[in-house]
Amino acid sequence: MSRIYNFAAGPSTLPLPALEEASAKLVDFGGTGMSLIEMSHRGKIYDAIHNETVALLRELFLIPEDFHVLFLQGGATMQFGMVPMAFLKEGAAADFVLTGSWALRAVEDARLIGETNIIWDGKDDNYTRIPSMDELTFNRDAAYVHLCSNETIGGIQWQDFPDTGDVPLIVDMSSDIISRPLPWDRLDMVFAGTQKNLAPAGMALVLIRKDFARKARTDLPAYFRYDLHIDKNSLYNTPPTFVVWMTNLTLKWIKSIGGMAEIERRRKRKAGLLYDMIDGSGGYYRNPVEKASRSQMNVVWRLPDEELEKKFLAECDREGLNGLKGHRDVGGIRASLYNAMPVEGAEALADFMKRFMEGNG
């Protein structure tokens, strides 16, 4: 089989070594006569995988000991409701920074639970930039501040995170988790769906500061209680064992290639190839995002007209460059450059962009 370059926004490409190991062990795990995903999540074999995955995350992502590591079902979208249910208590309000579709979805769910403050909204700029720090004024009595670190649809990304002082900062990192080091001293909670940089869909990685977790409500239905998941090491109910296993294999791949330092180097190289092609095209390819706000995970661009975009996408498919159609809300082209996308994939796409422009300019 010849694998294509999959630039889809999610579910997205995964490391080939991780997929191959899962394939080899799926039916018979370690000579046990059954698959890991058939085993009891209370058994010694899965327990070892589960705890090793937590340890690998702490090692590679430099997660401080004063943070809990949780594996929860429902993906990041579940956290849009779970967070306000736990922390947006009566009489309080939460601050939201609206940078695009995913921040908007988070605030829409929070409004069903309690009061929200929109402290910045990029709507007037069509969500093409991240606010500067001097544009942000946080409410001192806010329950928390929520922001989305990388908007996959608009292709914009926070290059640094604000200092919110004593107000807890919660960041949705679904599309750039494990792609860059974090200022842990400024963060109180990070969550991410696994289907872009870690594993298949079906799980959220939740990293939560211990003293912040203690503020979560306990008078909620059981699955929405962070304290129960913490006390049971994410084993309060049956976890998504296959997704945890794939996360484990992906983390081992990251470690094998040189860890976060190599992930960062590749990330910059891949994004640089595409942005250089766009910026050097004389306007043939147009990226709508303010340069300081450009995402290194999701590169978006337009061509001179929609007919050319259709032709571009059709020829990409024939070249083995898949998943490049922009989100239905904005159109255009989008290349997602998650951790498992090899540099060779970005090189192949940049080379095709050059050839297409020369043949259709």
N, C-alpha and C positions, 0 to 999 in steps of 0.2 A: 504494500500500500504506500502511496505517495501522499504525505501529509501536506495540506495547504497552509498558507499563512492566514490565521483567523484573527481578524481585527475587530470582532464583535465586542459590543460594550458589556455583555454579560447575559447569560453564562458565557464565559470566555475561555481563551486558550489556557491550557495547563501544561506544566513541564512534562515533556515526553518521558523522561526517566520515571517520574511518579506514576504516569499512566501505565507504563510498561510493567512496573513492579506490581501495581494493583491488579493488572490483567493476569500476571503470572500466578498471583496468590489468591485470586478471587474465589476460585472453587475449593481449593485446599490450602488453608492458611497454616504454614509451618508444619505440614504433615499431620495435622489434627483430624483430617478427614471431613472437614467442613469449613465453610467460609467464616471469616471474622464477623461478617454482618449477620450470620446465623447464631452467633454465640451470645450467651448472656452478658449483658453489660455489667453484671455484678461479678463476673468471673475474673480470674487472675490474668488471662491473656489480654482481654480488652482493657482491664484496669491499667496494665503496664503501658499500653498504647496511649491511653487517655492521659496518664500522668507524664509520660515522656513528651507528649505534645505541649502540655503546659510548660514544661521545663525548656523545651526548644524555643517557645515564644519568648519566655523571659530572657533566655540567652541571646537570641538574635535581635530582638527588638529592645533590649536593655530596659525591660519593664521593672520598675522599682518594687521592692518587697512590700511597700505599703499600698500596692494595688492588687485587687483580686483579679483573677483570670477566669472568665465564665464562657461556656459554650451553651447558647440558648437557641431554641428553635424559633421559626417565624421570620428569620432574616432581619435586616435592619428596619423594615417596615413595622415589624412588631414593636421595635424599640420606640417608634414614633408615638405609640400609645402607652407603652409600659413606663417610659421615663416620666411623662407628666402624671400618670396615675400614682407613681411612687413619690415624686418630689414636688409636684405643683399642688400644695395643700391649700385649704380654704383660707382666703384672705391674702394670699400671696399671688404674685404674677411672675412670669418668666420672660426674659428678653430674647428676641430672635433677630438674627441678621439674615436678610433675605437676598440671596445671591443667585437664585435660580429655582428650578422645578423641585429639587429634593428638599431644599430649605422650606419651600412653600408647602409641600406635603406635610412636613413635620409640624409646622405651625397650625395647619388646618386640623390635624388630629389633636394637638394640644388645646385648641380652642373648645373642643368638646368636653374637656376636663376642667379647665379653669381659665384664669385671666392671662392674656399675653400682651407684651409690648413689642411693637416693631420699631427697633432702634435705628435701622437703616434698611432701605429697600432700593435695589438696583433696577427697578422697573423702568424708570425714565431713560436709562441707558441700555434698555433691552437686555439687561443682565449680561453685560459684556465686560464687567470689571469687578474686582474686589475693592471694598472701601479702604481708604487710607486710615491709619490709626487715629488721626485727628478728626475724622468724621464720626467716630464712635463715642457715644456717651452712655455708659452703663448705669442702670438704676441700682443704687447701693443696697436696696432692700429686695432685689430680685431673687427669686428662688434659684435661678440658674440662668446662664446664657447658653443658647444653642446656636451652632453654626455648622454648615456643611463644608468640609475642607476642600472638596473637589466636585464641581458640578459636571457630571458626565455629558449632559445634553448640550450645555452652553460652552463647554471646554474652558472653564475658568477655575483657578485654584489659588487657595491661600498659600503664599510663599512663607509666611510666618504667622503665628497665632497671637492674638492680642493678650495683654495682661489685664485680666478682669478684676484684679485685686482680691477682695474677700468674697466676691460672687463666684460660685462654682461655674467652671466652663465645661460644657459637654460638646463633643465634636463627633459628627457623623463622618467617618473616614471609609465609607464603603468602597470607594474606588481608588484610594491611594494608601490603604493600610499596608504596612511592611514595605514601604517604598522609600522611606526617608526617616532619619532620626527625629525624635520628638522632644519638645521642651516639657518634660514631665512635671516640672515644678509649677507650670501654668495650667495644667490639665487636671480635671477631677473625674472625667469619664470620657472614654472613647468607645465607640461601637462601630461595627462594620459587618455587612453581609459578606459571606465568604466567596461568592461566585465570581469575583473579579481577580483577586490576587492570591487566593489561598486554596480553593477547593470548589466542588460543585455547589449549586444553590441548596438552601435548606437550613442554614445555620447563621447565627450572628455571633461574632467574637465580641465580648464585652469586657472592657478593662475599666475597673472602677476603684477609685481611691477608698481605702477602708473607712476613714472617718466620714466621708461623704455617704458611703453605703449605709452607715448606721442611722442616717437621717431618713431613710426610705420608710414609707408606710408599711405596716404589717397587717392592717385591716383590709386586705384585698384578697380576691380569689387566689388560690395557692400558686398557680403558675406565674402570676404577675408579681410575686414577692421575691425581691432580690435576696433577702436574708435566707430564704429556704434554699435557693440555688447555691449560695455561698456556703452554707452549712453542710450541704451534701456534695460539694465539689462538682457541681453541674450534673449530678446524678440523682436529683430529686425524682425525676421520671426517666423513662428510657430516652437516652440521648440519640442524636442522629449519628450512629456509630460509623457509617461509611464516610460521612463528611468529615468527621474527626480524623479518621484514618487517612483520608486524602490530604487533609491539612498537615498531618504528621509527615507524609511523604513529600509534600511540597516544601515544608520547612527543612527537611533533610537535604533536598536539592539545593535550596538557597545556601545552606551551610557548606555543601560540597563545592560550590562555585566561588566561595570566598565571602559569603555572608552579605551583610547590608552594604558594605563598602563596594562590592562588585555590583549589587543591585542598583545602587546610586549611579555608578559609572555607566552602566548599560542604559539606565533611564535617561540620563542626560544625552548620551550619544544618539539614542533612538529619536527623542524629541527634537534634538538639534538637526538631524538629517531632514526631517519633514519641515520644520520651520525655516530652515535655510532654503529649501526648495520653494516654499511659498513666498518668502520675502524676496527671493531672487528671480521671481517669474515676471516681474514688471507689471504686476496687477492681474495677470491671467488667473492665478490662484489668490483668493482673498480670505484672510483670516479676520473675523470681525472683533476679536478680543484685544483689549488693551495689552500691549506687550508685557507689562509688568505683572499682568494677571493670567497669562497664558498657562494652561494646564500642560504638564508633562506626562499625563496619563491619557488624555483624550484630546487629540488635535482635530479641530474642525476647520473646514474651508468651503468656499463656494467657487464655481467656475463662472464664465461669462454669462451662461444662460442654462436653463433647466434641461434643455435637449442635450447639451454637451454633458451635463451631469449624468443623465441616463446612459449616454454612450460610454462615458468614463466608467461607470459602475459595471456595465455589461462586459466591457473589455477587461476590467479587473477580475471578474469572475473567471474569465477564460484564462487569465494569467495565474490563477491560483491565489489571488488576493481577495479574501472573502470578508463579508461582514462590514463593509465600508459605507453603507447607506446611512445618512444622517437620521437622527431621531425624527419621527413623523411630525413632531410639533415645530421643528425648525427647518427640516429638509437639509439639502447640501450633502457634504461628505464628512465622515467622522472615522478617524483611525484610533482605536484604543490600544495603547502601548503598555499593557500590564506586565507584571514581572516576567511571566513566562514567554512573552513575545521575544524571539531572538533578535539581536541586532541585524542579522541577515534579512529578517522580514521587513524591517524599516528601510534597509538598503534597497531591497527589491521594489518596495513601493515608491521610494524616491526616484529610482531609476525609471520606473514606469511613468511616473508623473512627468518626468523630463521628456520622455519619448512621446507621450500623449500630447503635450503642449506643442512639441515640434511638428507633430503630424496634424494637429487640429487648431493651430493658432490663427 
